[in-house]
Structure formats: C-alpha cells, structure tokens
C-alpha cells in the first residue's frame, strides 16, 4: 500500500523565512563592511567545530530566540 506524501505546505510548527530577509542576511554576511567580517569568522568557526546536525540545531534555536526576544 503506497504511503501518502508528507505535506510541506506549512502550519503552526513551520516558520516562513521571507526572501527579502534572507537576501539581507546574505548581504550582511557577505558584503557589509562592518558585519561581514564578524559573521564570516563566526560561521567558519561553527562549521569547523560543529556537525551538520549541530549547526541546524543552532540555526533553529537562534531563530526561536529572535522570535521570542523582547529587546
């Protein structure tokens, strides 16, 4: 019996990342004169020290903290 495909259309447990937000994040990380050096150094360190799964966990945790931060 075939298994129905899992829906990826969204829902309460799925976060949507706006393309404009992603584009700005990439710009800050790659070309911003102030932020790029800092972010690139952090990314390099994280990629060297963490597994793919740990990096994903960190990314999701940072998004969650940003969503719930009150500052």
PDB file of N, H, CA, C and O in Angstrom:
ATOM      1  N   UNK A   1       0.836  -1.166   0.000  1.00  0.00           N
ATOM      2  CA  UNK A   1       0.000   0.000   0.000  1.00  0.00           C
ATOM      3  C   UNK A   1       0.892   1.244   0.000  1.00  0.00           C
ATOM      4  O   UNK A   1       1.779   1.362   0.846  1.00  0.00           O
ATOM      5  N   UNK A   2       0.672   2.170  -0.931  1.00  0.00           N
ATOM      6  H   UNK A   2      -0.048   2.075  -1.618  1.00  0.00           H
ATOM      7  CA  UNK A   2       1.529   3.366  -1.005  1.00  0.00           C
ATOM      8  C   UNK A   2       1.334   4.286   0.197  1.00  0.00           C
ATOM      9  O   UNK A   2       0.240   4.408   0.748  1.00  0.00           O
ATOM     10  N   UNK A   3       2.430   4.925   0.581  1.00  0.00           N
ATOM     11  H   UNK A   3       3.319   4.826   0.134  1.00  0.00           H
ATOM     12  CA  UNK A   3       2.404   5.871   1.690  1.00  0.00           C
ATOM     13  C   UNK A   3       2.139   7.264   1.111  1.00  0.00           C
ATOM     14  O   UNK A   3       2.814   7.678   0.169  1.00  0.00           O
ATOM     15  N   UNK A   4       1.152   7.997   1.672  1.00  0.00           N
ATOM     16  H   UNK A   4       0.603   7.661   2.438  1.00  0.00           H
ATOM     17  CA  UNK A   4       0.889   9.340   1.151  1.00  0.00           C
ATOM     18  C   UNK A   4       2.061  10.272   1.430  1.00  0.00           C
ATOM     19  O   UNK A   4       2.718  10.141   2.463  1.00  0.00           O
ATOM     20  N   UNK A   5       2.334  11.208   0.530  1.00  0.00           N
ATOM     21  H   UNK A   5       1.800  11.315  -0.309  1.00  0.00           H
ATOM     22  CA  UNK A   5       3.452  12.130   0.746  1.00  0.00           C
ATOM     23  C   UNK A   5       3.187  13.045   1.934  1.00  0.00           C
ATOM     24  O   UNK A   5       2.040  13.368   2.241  1.00  0.00           O
ATOM     25  N   UNK A   6       4.253  13.453   2.590  1.00  0.00           N
ATOM     26  H   UNK A   6       5.185  13.190   2.341  1.00  0.00           H
ATOM     27  CA  UNK A   6       4.152  14.380   3.703  1.00  0.00           C
ATOM     28  C   UNK A   6       3.985  15.788   3.162  1.00  0.00           C
ATOM     29  O   UNK A   6       4.747  16.224   2.299  1.00  0.00           O
ATOM     30  N   UNK A   7       2.993  16.495   3.668  1.00  0.00           N
ATOM     31  H   UNK A   7       2.374  16.141   4.369  1.00  0.00           H
ATOM     32  CA  UNK A   7       2.748  17.864   3.222  1.00  0.00           C
ATOM     33  C   UNK A   7       3.840  18.795   3.728  1.00  0.00           C
ATOM     34  O   UNK A   7       4.257  18.705   4.882  1.00  0.00           O
ATOM     35  N   UNK A   8       4.296  19.682   2.867  1.00  0.00           N
ATOM     36  H   UNK A   8       3.957  19.756   1.929  1.00  0.00           H
ATOM     37  CA  UNK A   8       5.271  20.697   3.277  1.00  0.00           C
ATOM     38  C   UNK A   8       4.687  22.100   3.096  1.00  0.00           C
ATOM     39  O   UNK A   8       5.423  23.068   2.908  1.00  0.00           O
ATOM     40  N   UNK A   9       3.376  22.197   3.155  1.00  0.00           N
ATOM     41  H   UNK A   9       2.777  21.411   3.308  1.00  0.00           H
ATOM     42  CA  UNK A   9       2.693  23.466   2.913  1.00  0.00           C
ATOM     43  C   UNK A   9       2.701  24.403   4.108  1.00  0.00           C
ATOM     44  O   UNK A   9       2.335  25.570   3.963  1.00  0.00           O
ATOM     45  N   UNK A  10       3.097  23.947   5.260  1.00  0.00           N
ATOM     46  H   UNK A  10       3.395  23.000   5.378  1.00  0.00           H
ATOM     47  CA  UNK A  10       3.181  24.839   6.404  1.00  0.00           C
ATOM     48  C   UNK A  10       2.285  24.406   7.535  1.00  0.00           C
ATOM     49  O   UNK A  10       1.818  23.268   7.577  1.00  0.00           O
ATOM     50  N   UNK A  11       2.052  25.311   8.441  1.00  0.00           N
ATOM     51  H   UNK A  11       2.432  26.236   8.407  1.00  0.00           H
ATOM     52  CA  UNK A  11       1.262  25.034   9.623  1.00  0.00           C
ATOM     53  C   UNK A  11       1.877  25.720  10.813  1.00  0.00           C
ATOM     54  O   UNK A  11       2.842  26.471  10.671  1.00  0.00           O
ATOM     55  N   UNK A  12       1.338  25.476  11.970  1.00  0.00           N
ATOM     56  H   UNK A  12       0.554  24.866  12.086  1.00  0.00           H
ATOM     57  CA  UNK A  12       1.807  26.157  13.169  1.00  0.00           C
ATOM     58  C   UNK A  12       3.268  25.874  13.500  1.00  0.00           C
ATOM     59  O   UNK A  12       3.959  26.737  14.042  1.00  0.00           O
ATOM     60  N   UNK A  13       3.736  24.690  13.183  1.00  0.00           N
ATOM     61  H   UNK A  13       3.174  23.989  12.743  1.00  0.00           H
ATOM     62  CA  UNK A  13       5.098  24.334  13.578  1.00  0.00           C
ATOM     63  C   UNK A  13       6.141  24.697  12.531  1.00  0.00           C
ATOM     64  O   UNK A  13       7.309  24.338  12.679  1.00  0.00           O
ATOM     65  N   UNK A  14       5.744  25.398  11.481  1.00  0.00           N
ATOM     66  H   UNK A  14       4.796  25.690  11.361  1.00  0.00           H
ATOM     67  CA  UNK A  14       6.677  25.746  10.416  1.00  0.00           C
ATOM     68  C   UNK A  14       6.868  27.257  10.386  1.00  0.00           C
ATOM     69  O   UNK A  14       5.897  28.012  10.426  1.00  0.00           O
ATOM     70  N   UNK A  15       8.117  27.694  10.317  1.00  0.00           N
ATOM     71  H   UNK A  15       8.906  27.081  10.285  1.00  0.00           H
ATOM     72  CA  UNK A  15       8.414  29.113  10.222  1.00  0.00           C
ATOM     73  C   UNK A  15       8.671  29.462   8.763  1.00  0.00           C
ATOM     74  O   UNK A  15       9.287  28.691   8.028  1.00  0.00           O
ATOM     75  N   UNK A  16       8.201  30.612   8.360  1.00  0.00           N
ATOM     76  H   UNK A  16       7.700  31.239   8.958  1.00  0.00           H
ATOM     77  CA  UNK A  16       8.404  31.079   6.996  1.00  0.00           C
ATOM     78  C   UNK A  16       9.502  32.131   7.013  1.00  0.00           C
ATOM     79  O   UNK A  16       9.453  33.073   7.803  1.00  0.00           O
ATOM     80  N   UNK A  17      10.481  31.971   6.151  1.00  0.00           N
ATOM     81  H   UNK A  17      10.521  31.205   5.510  1.00  0.00           H
ATOM     82  CA  UNK A  17      11.546  32.959   6.037  1.00  0.00           C
ATOM     83  C   UNK A  17      11.283  33.755   4.768  1.00  0.00           C
ATOM     84  O   UNK A  17      11.251  33.202   3.668  1.00  0.00           O
ATOM     85  N   UNK A  18      11.098  35.039   4.929  1.00  0.00           N
ATOM     86  H   UNK A  18      11.124  35.488   5.822  1.00  0.00           H
ATOM     87  CA  UNK A  18      10.838  35.940   3.827  1.00  0.00           C
ATOM     88  C   UNK A  18      12.092  36.051   2.950  1.00  0.00           C
ATOM     89  O   UNK A  18      13.205  36.138   3.468  1.00  0.00           O
ATOM     90  N   UNK A  19      11.912  36.049   1.635  1.00  0.00           N
ATOM     91  H   UNK A  19      11.007  35.978   1.215  1.00  0.00           H
ATOM     92  CA  UNK A  19      13.055  36.128   0.722  1.00  0.00           C
ATOM     93  C   UNK A  19      13.845  37.418   0.937  1.00  0.00           C
ATOM     94  O   UNK A  19      15.073  37.410   0.849  1.00  0.00           O
ATOM     95  N   UNK A  20      13.161  38.514   1.214  1.00  0.00           N
ATOM     96  H   UNK A  20      12.164  38.520   1.285  1.00  0.00           H
ATOM     97  CA  UNK A  20      13.856  39.781   1.454  1.00  0.00           C
ATOM     98  C   UNK A  20      14.720  39.694   2.714  1.00  0.00           C
ATOM     99  O   UNK A  20      15.820  40.246   2.753  1.00  0.00           O
ATOM    100  N   UNK A  21      14.222  38.999   3.747  1.00  0.00           N
ATOM    101  H   UNK A  21      13.328  38.550   3.715  1.00  0.00           H
ATOM    102  CA  UNK A  21      15.005  38.822   4.964  1.00  0.00           C
ATOM    103  C   UNK A  21      16.247  37.980   4.682  1.00  0.00           C
ATOM    104  O   UNK A  21      17.340  38.292   5.155  1.00  0.00           O
ATOM    105  N   UNK A  22      16.070  36.916   3.913  1.00  0.00           N
ATOM    106  H   UNK A  22      15.182  36.663   3.528  1.00  0.00           H
ATOM    107  CA  UNK A  22      17.196  36.056   3.570  1.00  0.00           C
ATOM    108  C   UNK A  22      18.222  36.816   2.735  1.00  0.00           C
ATOM    109  O   UNK A  22      19.425  36.694   2.965  1.00  0.00           O
ATOM    110  N   UNK A  23      17.749  37.597   1.770  1.00  0.00           N
ATOM    111  H   UNK A  23      16.771  37.695   1.583  1.00  0.00           H
ATOM    112  CA  UNK A  23      18.658  38.390   0.937  1.00  0.00           C
ATOM    113  C   UNK A  23      19.465  39.371   1.781  1.00  0.00           C
ATOM    114  O   UNK A  23      20.663  39.544   1.557  1.00  0.00           O
ATOM    115  N   UNK A  24      18.816  40.014   2.750  1.00  0.00           N
ATOM    116  H   UNK A  24      17.842  39.874   2.933  1.00  0.00           H
ATOM    117  CA  UNK A  24      19.512  40.966   3.621  1.00  0.00           C
ATOM    118  C   UNK A  24      20.517  40.242   4.521  1.00  0.00           C
ATOM    119  O   UNK A  24      21.606  40.755   4.777  1.00  0.00           O
ATOM    120  N   UNK A  25      20.155  39.071   4.989  1.00  0.00           N
ATOM    121  H   UNK A  25      19.271  38.654   4.780  1.00  0.00           H
ATOM    122  CA  UNK A  25      21.084  38.292   5.813  1.00  0.00           C
ATOM    123  C   UNK A  25      22.335  37.920   5.013  1.00  0.00           C
ATOM    124  O   UNK A  25      23.456  38.007   5.515  1.00  0.00           O
ATOM    125  N   UNK A  26      22.127  37.509   3.771  1.00  0.00           N
ATOM    126  H   UNK A  26      21.216  37.438   3.363  1.00  0.00           H
ATOM    127  CA  UNK A  26      23.263  37.166   2.911  1.00  0.00           C
ATOM    128  C   UNK A  26      24.124  38.403   2.651  1.00  0.00           C
ATOM    129  O   UNK A  26      25.352  38.323   2.677  1.00  0.00           O
ATOM    130  N   UNK A  27      23.480  39.542   2.403  1.00  0.00           N
ATOM    131  H   UNK A  27      22.483  39.606   2.382  1.00  0.00           H
ATOM    132  CA  UNK A  27      24.232  40.779   2.169  1.00  0.00           C
ATOM    133  C   UNK A  27      25.068  41.139   3.403  1.00  0.00           C
ATOM    134  O   UNK A  27      26.249  41.465   3.284  1.00  0.00           O
ATOM    135  N   UNK A  28      24.452  41.078   4.576  1.00  0.00           N
ATOM    136  H   UNK A  28      23.492  40.813   4.672  1.00  0.00           H
ATOM    137  CA  UNK A  28      25.190  41.384   5.802  1.00  0.00           C
ATOM    138  C   UNK A  28      26.366  40.440   5.992  1.00  0.00           C
ATOM    139  O   UNK A  28      27.441  40.849   6.432  1.00  0.00           O
ATOM    140  N   UNK A  29      26.155  39.191   5.661  1.00  0.00           N
ATOM    141  H   UNK A  29      25.282  38.859   5.303  1.00  0.00           H
ATOM    142  CA  UNK A  29      27.191  38.177   5.865  1.00  0.00           C
ATOM    143  C   UNK A  29      28.298  38.254   4.821  1.00  0.00           C
ATOM    144  O   UNK A  29      29.455  37.965   5.124  1.00  0.00           O
ATOM    145  N   UNK A  30      27.958  38.639   3.602  1.00  0.00           N
ATOM    146  H   UNK A  30      27.018  38.874   3.356  1.00  0.00           H
ATOM    147  CA  UNK A  30      28.946  38.586   2.520  1.00  0.00           C
ATOM    148  C   UNK A  30      29.586  39.925   2.160  1.00  0.00           C
ATOM    149  O   UNK A  30      30.756  39.951   1.779  1.00  0.00           O
ATOM    150  N   UNK A  31      28.856  41.035   2.269  1.00  0.00           N
ATOM    151  H   UNK A  31      27.906  41.014   2.579  1.00  0.00           H
ATOM    152  CA  UNK A  31      29.399  42.295   1.739  1.00  0.00           C
ATOM    153  C   UNK A  31      29.358  43.483   2.688  1.00  0.00           C
ATOM    154  O   UNK A  31      30.013  44.489   2.415  1.00  0.00           O
ATOM    155  N   UNK A  32      28.630  43.413   3.776  1.00  0.00           N
ATOM    156  H   UNK A  32      28.098  42.596   3.998  1.00  0.00           H
ATOM    157  CA  UNK A  32      28.566  44.556   4.683  1.00  0.00           C
ATOM    158  C   UNK A  32      29.938  44.767   5.316  1.00  0.00           C
ATOM    159  O   UNK A  32      30.511  43.835   5.879  1.00  0.00           O
ATOM    160  N   UNK A  33      30.468  45.991   5.228  1.00  0.00           N
ATOM    161  H   UNK A  33      30.002  46.749   4.771  1.00  0.00           H
ATOM    162  CA  UNK A  33      31.832  46.207   5.734  1.00  0.00           C
ATOM    163  C   UNK A  33      31.996  45.994   7.236  1.00  0.00           C
ATOM    164  O   UNK A  33      33.077  45.625   7.694  1.00  0.00           O
ATOM    165  N   UNK A  34      30.944  46.222   7.998  1.00  0.00           N
ATOM    166  H   UNK A  34      30.065  46.521   7.627  1.00  0.00           H
ATOM    167  CA  UNK A  34      31.041  46.034   9.445  1.00  0.00           C
ATOM    168  C   UNK A  34      30.684  44.622   9.882  1.00  0.00           C
ATOM    169  O   UNK A  34      31.404  44.012  10.672  1.00  0.00           O
ATOM    170  N   UNK A  35      29.586  44.109   9.376  1.00  0.00           N
ATOM    171  H   UNK A  35      29.001  44.604   8.735  1.00  0.00           H
ATOM    172  CA  UNK A  35      29.071  42.815   9.830  1.00  0.00           C
ATOM    173  C   UNK A  35      29.734  41.619   9.172  1.00  0.00           C
ATOM    174  O   UNK A  35      29.937  40.592   9.820  1.00  0.00           O
ATOM    175  N   UNK A  36      30.072  41.733   7.903  1.00  0.00           N
ATOM    176  H   UNK A  36      29.907  42.567   7.376  1.00  0.00           H
ATOM    177  CA  UNK A  36      30.589  40.569   7.162  1.00  0.00           C
ATOM    178  C   UNK A  36      31.820  39.929   7.821  1.00  0.00           C
ATOM    179  O   UNK A  36      31.836  38.709   7.985  1.00  0.00           O
ATOM    180  N   UNK A  37      32.830  40.681   8.200  1.00  0.00           N
ATOM    181  H   UNK A  37      32.818  41.672   8.067  1.00  0.00           H
ATOM    182  CA  UNK A  37      33.998  40.028   8.810  1.00  0.00           C
ATOM    183  C   UNK A  37      33.655  39.270  10.098  1.00  0.00           C
ATOM    184  O   UNK A  37      34.162  38.173  10.334  1.00  0.00           O
ATOM    185  N   UNK A  38      32.806  39.854  10.912  1.00  0.00           N
ATOM    186  H   UNK A  38      32.394  40.745  10.720  1.00  0.00           H
ATOM    187  CA  UNK A  38      32.413  39.216  12.171  1.00  0.00           C
ATOM    188  C   UNK A  38      31.629  37.939  11.896  1.00  0.00           C
ATOM    189  O   UNK A  38      31.925  36.882  12.455  1.00  0.00           O
ATOM    190  N   UNK A  39      30.628  38.050  11.030  1.00  0.00           N
ATOM    191  H   UNK A  39      30.388  38.908  10.577  1.00  0.00           H
ATOM    192  CA  UNK A  39      29.769  36.899  10.734  1.00  0.00           C
ATOM    193  C   UNK A  39      30.543  35.793  10.029  1.00  0.00           C
ATOM    194  O   UNK A  39      30.352  34.615  10.329  1.00  0.00           O
ATOM    195  N   UNK A  40      31.411  36.160   9.100  1.00  0.00           N
ATOM    196  H   UNK A  40      31.566  37.118   8.856  1.00  0.00           H
ATOM    197  CA  UNK A  40      32.186  35.142   8.387  1.00  0.00           C
ATOM    198  C   UNK A  40      33.119  34.386   9.328  1.00  0.00           C
ATOM    199  O   UNK A  40      33.296  33.175   9.188  1.00  0.00           O
ATOM    200  N   UNK A  41      33.706  35.086  10.273  1.00  0.00           N
ATOM    201  H   UNK A  41      33.562  36.069  10.386  1.00  0.00           H
ATOM    202  CA  UNK A  41      34.571  34.420  11.253  1.00  0.00           C
ATOM    203  C   UNK A  41      33.766  33.452  12.121  1.00  0.00           C
ATOM    204  O   UNK A  41      34.200  32.328  12.373  1.00  0.00           O
ATOM    205  N   UNK A  42      32.593  33.895  12.574  1.00  0.00           N
ATOM    206  H   UNK A  42      32.241  34.808  12.369  1.00  0.00           H
ATOM    207  CA  UNK A  42      31.742  33.022  13.383  1.00  0.00           C
ATOM    208  C   UNK A  42      31.289  31.796  12.593  1.00  0.00           C
ATOM    209  O   UNK A  42      31.314  30.677  13.106  1.00  0.00           O
ATOM    210  N   UNK A  43      30.882  32.009  11.358  1.00  0.00           N
ATOM    211  H   UNK A  43      30.862  32.918  10.941  1.00  0.00           H
ATOM    212  CA  UNK A  43      30.432  30.886  10.520  1.00  0.00           C
ATOM    213  C   UNK A  43      31.564  29.887  10.311  1.00  0.00           C
ATOM    214  O   UNK A  43      31.356  28.678  10.419  1.00  0.00           O
ATOM    215  N   UNK A  44      32.749  30.384  10.015  1.00  0.00           N
ATOM    216  H   UNK A  44      32.918  31.365   9.927  1.00  0.00           H
ATOM    217  CA  UNK A  44      33.885  29.484   9.802  1.00  0.00           C
ATOM    218  C   UNK A  44      34.164  28.657  11.055  1.00  0.00           C
ATOM    219  O   UNK A  44      34.405  27.453  10.967  1.00  0.00           O
ATOM    220  N   UNK A  45      34.131  29.294  12.204  1.00  0.00           N
ATOM    221  H   UNK A  45      33.935  30.272  12.275  1.00  0.00           H
ATOM    222  CA  UNK A  45      34.385  28.589  13.464  1.00  0.00           C
ATOM    223  C   UNK A  45      33.306  27.532  13.712  1.00  0.00           C
ATOM    224  O   UNK A  45      33.621  26.396  14.065  1.00  0.00           O
ATOM    225  N   UNK A  46      32.052  27.897  13.532  1.00  0.00           N
ATOM    226  H   UNK A  46      31.795  28.820  13.246  1.00  0.00           H
ATOM    227  CA  UNK A  46      30.948  26.966  13.763  1.00  0.00           C
ATOM    228  C   UNK A  46      31.024  25.790  12.793  1.00  0.00           C
ATOM    229  O   UNK A  46      30.818  24.643  13.190  1.00  0.00           O
ATOM    230  N   UNK A  47      31.319  26.070  11.522  1.00  0.00           N
ATOM    231  H   UNK A  47      31.487  27.001  11.199  1.00  0.00           H
ATOM    232  CA  UNK A  47      31.392  24.990  10.538  1.00  0.00           C
ATOM    233  C   UNK A  47      32.551  24.036  10.813  1.00  0.00           C
ATOM    234  O   UNK A  47      32.466  22.851  10.491  1.00  0.00           O
ATOM    235  N   UNK A  48      33.625  24.538  11.403  1.00  0.00           N
ATOM    236  H   UNK A  48      33.694  25.501  11.665  1.00  0.00           H
ATOM    237  CA  UNK A  48      34.761  23.688  11.729  1.00  0.00           C
ATOM    238  C   UNK A  48      34.497  22.835  12.970  1.00  0.00           C
ATOM    239  O   UNK A  48      34.965  21.699  13.054  1.00  0.00           O
ATOM    240  N   UNK A  49      33.755  23.373  13.924  1.00  0.00           N
ATOM    241  H   UNK A  49      33.375  24.295  13.856  1.00  0.00           H
ATOM    242  CA  UNK A  49      33.611  22.716  15.218  1.00  0.00           C
ATOM    243  C   UNK A  49      32.315  21.933  15.398  1.00  0.00           C
ATOM    244  O   UNK A  49      32.221  21.107  16.306  1.00  0.00           O
ATOM    245  N   UNK A  50      31.322  22.171  14.560  1.00  0.00           N
ATOM    246  H   UNK A  50      31.398  22.842  13.822  1.00  0.00           H
ATOM    247  CA  UNK A  50      30.015  21.553  14.759  1.00  0.00           C
ATOM    248  C   UNK A  50      29.632  20.646  13.592  1.00  0.00           C
ATOM    249  O   UNK A  50      29.991  20.898  12.442  1.00  0.00           O
ATOM    250  N   UNK A  51      28.911  19.609  13.911  1.00  0.00           N
ATOM    251  H   UNK A  51      28.620  19.404  14.846  1.00  0.00           H
ATOM    252  CA  UNK A  51      28.377  18.738  12.860  1.00  0.00           C
ATOM    253  C   UNK A  51      27.256  19.468  12.131  1.00  0.00           C
ATOM    254  O   UNK A  51      26.795  20.519  12.577  1.00  0.00           O
ATOM    255  N   UNK A  52      26.828  18.914  11.028  1.00  0.00           N
ATOM    256  H   UNK A  52      27.202  18.060  10.666  1.00  0.00           H
ATOM    257  CA  UNK A  52      25.711  19.485  10.278  1.00  0.00           C
ATOM    258  C   UNK A  52      24.460  19.559  11.161  1.00  0.00           C
ATOM    259  O   UNK A  52      23.749  20.564  11.155  1.00  0.00           O
ATOM    260  N   UNK A  53      24.205  18.512  11.901  1.00  0.00           N
ATOM    261  H   UNK A  53      24.782  17.696  11.906  1.00  0.00           H
ATOM    262  CA  UNK A  53      23.042  18.476  12.776  1.00  0.00           C
ATOM    263  C   UNK A  53      23.140  19.532  13.886  1.00  0.00           C
ATOM    264  O   UNK A  53      22.145  20.174  14.223  1.00  0.00           O
ATOM    265  N   UNK A  54      24.311  19.704  14.439  1.00  0.00           N
ATOM    266  H   UNK A  54      25.119  19.182  14.166  1.00  0.00           H
ATOM    267  CA  UNK A  54      24.506  20.732  15.468  1.00  0.00           C
ATOM    268  C   UNK A  54      24.320  22.130  14.889  1.00  0.00           C
ATOM    269  O   UNK A  54      23.753  23.002  15.548  1.00  0.00           O
ATOM    270  N   UNK A  55      24.792  22.349  13.665  1.00  0.00           N
ATOM    271  H   UNK A  55      25.252  21.641  13.130  1.00  0.00           H
ATOM    272  CA  UNK A  55      24.603  23.656  13.015  1.00  0.00           C
ATOM    273  C   UNK A  55      23.126  23.927  12.767  1.00  0.00           C
ATOM    274  O   UNK A  55      22.659  25.050  12.956  1.00  0.00           O
ATOM    275  N   UNK A  56      22.391  22.905  12.345  1.00  0.00           N
ATOM    276  H   UNK A  56      22.770  21.992  12.192  1.00  0.00           H
ATOM    277  CA  UNK A  56      20.951  23.069  12.137  1.00  0.00           C
ATOM    278  C   UNK A  56      20.257  23.379  13.456  1.00  0.00           C
ATOM    279  O   UNK A  56      19.382  24.244  13.511  1.00  0.00           O
ATOM    280  N   UNK A  57      20.640  22.683  14.510  1.00  0.00           N
ATOM    281  H   UNK A  57      21.350  21.981  14.466  1.00  0.00           H
ATOM    282  CA  UNK A  57      20.047  22.940  15.833  1.00  0.00           C
ATOM    283  C   UNK A  57      20.326  24.375  16.262  1.00  0.00           C
ATOM    284  O   UNK A  57      19.439  25.046  16.789  1.00  0.00           O
ATOM    285  N   UNK A  58      21.526  24.844  16.046  1.00  0.00           N
ATOM    286  H   UNK A  58      22.246  24.299  15.618  1.00  0.00           H
ATOM    287  CA  UNK A  58      21.880  26.215  16.392  1.00  0.00           C
ATOM    288  C   UNK A  58      21.059  27.216  15.584  1.00  0.00           C
ATOM    289  O   UNK A  58      20.560  28.199  16.134  1.00  0.00           O
ATOM    290  N   UNK A  59      20.917  26.971  14.283  1.00  0.00           N
ATOM    291  H   UNK A  59      21.322  26.174  13.836  1.00  0.00           H
ATOM    292  CA  UNK A  59      20.138  27.877  13.429  1.00  0.00           C
ATOM    293  C   UNK A  59      18.694  27.974  13.907  1.00  0.00           C
ATOM    294  O   UNK A  59      18.158  29.074  14.042  1.00  0.00           O
ATOM    295  N   UNK A  60      18.066  26.840  14.161  1.00  0.00           N
ATOM    296  H   UNK A  60      18.501  25.946  14.051  1.00  0.00           H
ATOM    297  CA  UNK A  60      16.680  26.848  14.626  1.00  0.00           C
ATOM    298  C   UNK A  60      16.550  27.512  15.997  1.00  0.00           C
ATOM    299  O   UNK A  60      15.589  28.238  16.253  1.00  0.00           O
ATOM    300  N   UNK A  61      17.520  27.259  16.874  1.00  0.00           N
ATOM    301  H   UNK A  61      18.300  26.669  16.666  1.00  0.00           H
ATOM    302  CA  UNK A  61      17.478  27.855  18.205  1.00  0.00           C
ATOM    303  C   UNK A  61      17.634  29.368  18.126  1.00  0.00           C
ATOM    304  O   UNK A  61      16.950  30.100  18.842  1.00  0.00           O
ATOM    305  N   UNK A  62      18.526  29.843  17.262  1.00  0.00           N
ATOM    306  H   UNK A  62      19.081  29.249  16.681  1.00  0.00           H
ATOM    307  CA  UNK A  62      18.691  31.289  17.099  1.00  0.00           C
ATOM    308  C   UNK A  62      17.415  31.929  16.555  1.00  0.00           C
ATOM    309  O   UNK A  62      17.014  32.996  17.019  1.00  0.00           O
ATOM    310  N   UNK A  63      16.776  31.290  15.579  1.00  0.00           N
ATOM    311  H   UNK A  63      17.101  30.423  15.202  1.00  0.00           H
ATOM    312  CA  UNK A  63      15.517  31.814  15.042  1.00  0.00           C
ATOM    313  C   UNK A  63      14.463  31.876  16.131  1.00  0.00           C
ATOM    314  O   UNK A  63      13.751  32.873  16.251  1.00  0.00           O
ATOM    315  N   UNK A  64      14.357  30.824  16.922  1.00  0.00           N
ATOM    316  H   UNK A  64      14.935  30.014  16.825  1.00  0.00           H
ATOM    317  CA  UNK A  64      13.379  30.799  18.001  1.00  0.00           C
ATOM    318  C   UNK A  64      13.644  31.903  19.015  1.00  0.00           C
ATOM    319  O   UNK A  64      12.714  32.572  19.465  1.00  0.00           O
ATOM    320  N   UNK A  65      14.890  32.092  19.369  1.00  0.00           N
ATOM    321  H   UNK A  65      15.645  31.549  19.004  1.00  0.00           H
ATOM    322  CA  UNK A  65      15.237  33.144  20.342  1.00  0.00           C
ATOM    323  C   UNK A  65      14.950  34.525  19.776  1.00  0.00           C
ATOM    324  O   UNK A  65      14.498  35.405  20.509  1.00  0.00           O
ATOM    325  N   UNK A  66      15.202  34.733  18.496  1.00  0.00           N
ATOM    326  H   UNK A  66      15.569  34.018  17.901  1.00  0.00           H
ATOM    327  CA  UNK A  66      14.893  36.007  17.866  1.00  0.00           C
ATOM    328  C   UNK A  66      13.382  36.257  17.843  1.00  0.00           C
ATOM    329  O   UNK A  66      12.937  37.390  18.026  1.00  0.00           O
ATOM    330  N   UNK A  67      12.605  35.212  17.622  1.00  0.00           N
ATOM    331  H   UNK A  67      12.967  34.291  17.474  1.00  0.00           H
ATOM    332  CA  UNK A  67      11.155  35.342  17.596  1.00  0.00           C
ATOM    333  C   UNK A  67      10.589  35.717  18.966  1.00  0.00           C
ATOM    334  O   UNK A  67       9.582  36.420  19.051  1.00  0.00           O
ATOM    335  N   UNK A  68      11.227  35.255  20.026  1.00  0.00           N
ATOM    336  H   UNK A  68      12.045  34.684  19.957  1.00  0.00           H
ATOM    337  CA  UNK A  68      10.670  35.455  21.351  1.00  0.00           C
ATOM    338  C   UNK A  68      11.386  36.534  22.161  1.00  0.00           C
ATOM    339  O   UNK A  68      10.974  36.831  23.283  1.00  0.00           O
ATOM    340  N   UNK A  69      12.439  37.122  21.621  1.00  0.00           N
ATOM    341  H   UNK A  69      12.774  36.881  20.710  1.00  0.00           H
ATOM    342  CA  UNK A  69      13.184  38.160  22.332  1.00  0.00           C
ATOM    343  C   UNK A  69      12.321  39.418  22.463  1.00  0.00           C
ATOM    344  O   UNK A  69      11.536  39.749  21.574  1.00  0.00           O
ATOM    345  N   UNK A  70      12.484  40.091  23.564  1.00  0.00           N
ATOM    346  H   UNK A  70      13.121  39.822  24.286  1.00  0.00           H
ATOM    347  CA  UNK A  70      11.702  41.301  23.811  1.00  0.00           C
ATOM    348  C   UNK A  70      12.539  42.567  23.697  1.00  0.00           C
ATOM    349  O   UNK A  70      12.039  43.656  23.980  1.00  0.00           O
ATOM    350  N   UNK A  71      13.782  42.454  23.294  1.00  0.00           N
ATOM    351  H   UNK A  71      14.188  41.570  23.064  1.00  0.00           H
ATOM    352  CA  UNK A  71      14.636  43.649  23.224  1.00  0.00           C
ATOM    353  C   UNK A  71      14.438  44.449  21.983  1.00  0.00           C
ATOM    354  O   UNK A  71      15.093  45.475  21.800  1.00  0.00           O
TER     355      UNK A  71
END
